[in-house]
Amino acid sequence: MIGRPMNSLLLTIALCMLGSAGARAGCAPVDGLHFVCGVAHPEDLARIPGTRWLIASGFENGAGLKLVDTRADAMRFWYRGLPSQIRPDPRSFPDCAASPDVKLFNAHGISLRAEGDGRYRLYVVNHGGRESIEVFDVDARGAVPTLAWKGCVLMPSSLAANSVASFADGTILATVLTRPGFTYADFVNGRNTGGVYERRPQDRGFHLLPGTELPGDNGLETSRDGREFYVVAYGTHSIYVYARRDTRTPLRRVVAPGFMPDNIHWDDGRLLTAGMVYDEPACGGVRKVIGGVADPMRCHRGYVAAQLDPHTMKFTILAFGPPNPAYNGVTIAAIAGGEIWLGSYQSGRLAYRTLPEDAGSDEYLLMGSATRGAGEPMIAVDPTNPNDMIAVSMASVQHLGTADSTLLEARGYAAIFNADPRQHFDGLTDAYHGVPRSTITQLAVTHDGGDHWKIGELPILGGTFTRCPDPFAAVLPDGTFLAGCEPRETGGQFFGKSAVVVSHDHGDSWSSPTDIISSYGAARFAPGLAPRIGGNSPWDRPFLAVDDSTGVIYGVAEGGETLVSVRPEKSRWESFITASTDGGRRFGMIHAWDSKDFPELSRGAGVAAAHGAVAVVYVASSAPASAGAACPCTVFGLSRDQGVTFARHVLAGAPVADPVVGLAADPTSAGRFALLRYVAKPSPEYQVAVSDDYGRTWSGFVPAGRTPRAANLTKPWISYSPAGVLGLMWRAIYPDRNYDIWSSISKDFGHVFSDSLRVSHGVSPVANRYRNDGLFGDDIQDLVLDKDTAHLVWGDSRAGFQGVWYGSVPLWAYEFGKR
């Protein structure tokens, strides 16, 4: 169903109890803002992750808490003091014997912490009847979330909290805007007036954290790893970062660009803040102190909502607007369903507007030129610092021309370049094989999250190896960079290998190459294997798979071949695997993915490693009778001894007609793998199945990615983030053969996927085959996720040549439920 479905009787009844925005007089949109009215002073907001529900505070006596349905544009008073909403836990919270008085409940700052499985703990600053932090349990597993009061902790005498946050161990933090003896005028003038107060579970009260006294301590949030916390200094419109273990000196500080941040919260992996414009011409400029009294800011100021990267301290502006006669005092932002919701400490309503489209993906040309194009890119992110990234591409001369005619004539290819390029494409790829440096591996490294890149050539060629296609890259758990390709000869027998170089200084210097699989390394193949030596075998289509839990690096050749007979020479596909346990300095014995019982029919379809296991998937031409399978059939293989031996079985429900095209391993859960398959009819889409028991059993395949009006989908990549988010990218090809790039994610490990999101901002024309290796150099594209962002690289011809484009999508930009 399209739009805002109500798919249960319980949900329908619940929404009938909500107030409707459109039905209220004076609640019509004004200057681009829409409203939900009757929400008195919604000073703070918290979105229940992955849902359409917002929790809004009410910053006046009796305003309490509201539950807001962002799809229905409606709200309800949530905490009403019902018996079902009061379940005290006096052992954990002994300060308050009675629940808050609904008629007095004055909710200021709020904070929501996930407890797992749709359950949360909600902390609320209360000024009504007592100065306290009220604690609630929230259950979001049903059609409508419910809450229950558990108790409270009292603030010290004469102190009123402003914002609240918590750590996973139950420690509570609260900011105080002004301590006794200070006024608002003091923090506007830059004096330190407030502080951050801490109460651990074993404490009987709050104590001031030294060094956190700032000009108007306001918004507050903790880091997701529990090591830091963030404090807004309202008087200087700044945000400070403190280490939890030692608060005497802040770690970092940033001044907000042109606005006064108020509250700050995580929202599905994004750190959001919002506030009023600092220097507002309509209000006479900056906030002033006149006669010892600070301007109460009743004059309507414009607003800004932004995302902060707490590591780089860089702001990304998500939305802004001029003074609005119907809304003032903006304090916080939350994002739901493609809309940005704004809280206010002054207004009697909640505001929202469409999130600007440019807040979705960012993209730009990264590598390639009109002389030497680029394609087949791969990208990797440093898990110790996501601002450090490496990307590689296959950089080929755009057109060989007749300058190499002597060499080409000797190999029978020169006529190709003297003929009509619209008619003659056969042999173009082979022609490039014979020209030194016709293809090299281009390297791009960034240390600031993609703001600046250093572009160069990967130092891997040497001696008789004068050409290097099929690049790959990875980053180890300790931040070590790995990059490689297929160093190849351009004379003699055209032998080659897959090889890798290692950097321990984030790409500034590189080791000598290490062979992974080589035409000259037959002795490293396990006994019983007969790799074909010649052409691209046995090393073609190399990839790396890193097991982050063990540090083992797997090198594979998905395009290897094995000899069936010597005279006459016959061969078939056989993918190979080898492992390094010393950070890529050397690789061990080479083994096959397949076996005599499950012989490989075509190139390998995927490899993934995690938690001491490596898995592969491929198509077999036959299987033992005991498998009860009709072949060709899809085979899943699992190894717990670094690829030496595999346990293989046919994947039921994965017919070759709907080919498996990818495999991913979840680093957060041992035994969890995701399979990606392509289904062409009735309309093209990708589907995913998940196993939680090392591939023994699988969930049913679910829709994972599709593109409206696409005639075909191709070049997919699937990958888990360090936090277990599963990402997917693909190319959508339209009837005219032009294409663009799309992506989706799953936040529940691969069971439900977001709506498809277009990453590239324009449609690429088809590459010119005559100027692009006969389209050799555009086989793959790549996706990697850190905790907050999806990073994508792909080949694209919008610049007039094939280049490698980089795109980034914050994980919060993916929407669910609008498919």
SULGIQUI-V395938 format. One record per backbone hydrogen bond with DSSP energy under -0.5 kcal/mol. NH is the residue of the N-H (numbers start at 1). CO is the residue of the C=O. Records with the same first field share a line. If there is no record, write none. Layout:
# SULGIQUI-V395938
NH: CO + CO
This chain:
# SULGIQUI-V395938
5: 3
7: 5
12: 8
13: 9
14: 10
15: 11
16: 12
17: 13 + 14
18: 15
19: 75
21: 73
24: 21
27: 24
30: 33
33: 30
34: 352
35: 27
36: 350
37: 35
38: 348
39: 348
40: 38
41: 347
42: 39
43: 41
46: 55
48: 53
49: 47
51: 48
54: 68
55: 46
56: 54 + 66
57: 44
58: 64
59: 41
60: 58
63: 60
64: 60 + 105
66: 56
67: 76
68: 54 + 66
69: 74
70: 52 + 68
73: 69
74: 69
75: 19
76: 67
78: 65
79: 65
80: 78
85: 82
86: 83
87: 85 + 149
89: 150
92: 89
93: 89
95: 152
96: 152
102: 100
104: 101
105: 101
107: 58 + 105
108: 106 + 125
109: 162
111: 123
113: 121
115: 119
116: 119
119: 116
120: 138
121: 113
122: 136
123: 111
124: 134
125: 109
126: 132
127: 106
129: 127
132: 126 + 130
133: 153
134: 124 + 132
135: 151
136: 122
137: 148
138: 120
139: 146
140: 118 + 138
146: 139
148: 137
149: 85
150: 135
151: 135
153: 133
155: 131
159: 156
162: 175
165: 173
167: 171
170: 167
172: 199
173: 165
174: 197
175: 163
176: 195
177: 160
179: 193
182: 179
186: 183
187: 183
188: 184
189: 185
190: 187
191: 186
193: 191 + 214
194: 214
195: 176
197: 174
198: 207
199: 172
203: 200
207: 198
209: 196
210: 208
212: 209
214: 212
216: 214
217: 176 + 214
218: 232
219: 262
221: 230
223: 228
226: 223
229: 242
230: 221
231: 240
232: 219
233: 231 + 238
234: 216 + 232
235: 215
236: 215 + 233
237: 234
238: 233
239: 254
240: 231
241: 252
242: 229
243: 246
244: 227
246: 243
251: 241
252: 241
254: 239
256: 237
258: 256
260: 276
261: 259
262: 263 + 274
263: 331
265: 272
267: 270
270: 267
272: 265 + 270
273: 306
274: 263 + 331
275: 304
276: 260
277: 302
278: 258
280: 278 + 285
281: 279
283: 280
284: 281
285: 280
290: 288 + 293
293: 290
295: 288
303: 321
304: 275
305: 319
306: 273
307: 316
308: 271
309: 314
310: 308
313: 309
314: 309
316: 307
318: 305
319: 305
321: 303
324: 327
327: 324
331: 343
332: 343
334: 341
336: 339
339: 336
340: 353
341: 334 + 339
342: 351
343: 332
344: 42
345: 329
346: 328
347: 328
350: 36
351: 342
352: 34
353: 340
355: 338
359: 356
360: 357
362: 808
364: 806
366: 804
367: 804
369: 372
373: 371 + 396
374: 802
375: 394
378: 392
380: 390
382: 388
383: 381
385: 382
388: 385
389: 387 + 446
390: 380
391: 444
392: 378
393: 442
394: 375
395: 393 + 440
396: 373 + 394
397: 438
398: 371
403: 400
405: 402
408: 404
409: 405
410: 406
411: 407
412: 409
413: 408
414: 408
416: 413
417: 413 + 414
418: 414 + 415
419: 416
421: 419
423: 420
424: 420
425: 423
428: 425
431: 427
432: 428
433: 429
434: 430 + 431
435: 432
436: 434
437: 466
438: 435
440: 395
442: 393 + 440
443: 456
444: 391
445: 454
446: 389
449: 387
451: 448
454: 445
455: 453
456: 443
458: 441
460: 458
461: 458
462: 465
465: 462
466: 464 + 488
467: 488
468: 439
469: 486
472: 484
474: 482
476: 480
479: 476
481: 503
482: 474
483: 501
484: 472
485: 499
486: 469
487: 485
488: 467
489: 495
490: 464
494: 491
497: 487
498: 517
499: 485
500: 514
501: 483
503: 481
508: 505
511: 502
514: 500
516: 498
517: 498
519: 496
521: 518
524: 521
525: 522
526: 590
529: 526
532: 561
534: 532 + 537
537: 534
539: 536
540: 536
543: 556
545: 554
547: 552
548: 546
550: 547
551: 547
553: 580
554: 545 + 552
555: 553 + 578
556: 543
557: 576
558: 541
559: 540
560: 557
562: 572
563: 530
564: 570
565: 570
570: 565
572: 562
574: 560
576: 557
577: 591
578: 555
580: 553
585: 582
588: 579
590: 524
591: 577
593: 575
595: 598
599: 596
601: 619
602: 619
604: 558
605: 617
606: 617
608: 615
610: 613
613: 610
614: 639
615: 608
616: 637
617: 606
618: 635
620: 633
621: 599
622: 599
627: 624
628: 625
631: 629
632: 620
633: 620
634: 654
635: 618
636: 649
637: 616
638: 647
639: 614
644: 641
647: 638
648: 646
649: 636
651: 634
652: 650
654: 651
658: 655
659: 657
661: 676
662: 676
664: 674
666: 672
667: 665
669: 666
672: 669
673: 671 + 691
674: 664
675: 689
676: 662
677: 687
678: 659
679: 685
680: 678
685: 679
686: 705
687: 677
688: 702
689: 675
691: 673
694: 671
695: 671
696: 693
699: 690
702: 688
704: 686
705: 686
710: 707
711: 733
712: 733
714: 731
717: 729
719: 727
721: 725
724: 721
726: 746
727: 719 + 725
728: 744
729: 717
730: 742
731: 714
732: 740
733: 712 + 731
734: 738
737: 734
739: 764
740: 732
742: 730
743: 757
744: 728
746: 726
748: 752
754: 745
755: 815
757: 743
759: 741 + 757
760: 741
764: 739
769: 767
771: 768
772: 769
774: 769
775: 772
776: 772 + 773
777: 775
778: 775
782: 793
784: 791
786: 789
790: 809
791: 784
792: 807
793: 782
794: 805
796: 803
799: 801
800: 797
803: 796 + 801
804: 367
805: 794 + 803
806: 364
807: 792
808: 362
809: 790
810: 360
811: 788
813: 810
814: 811
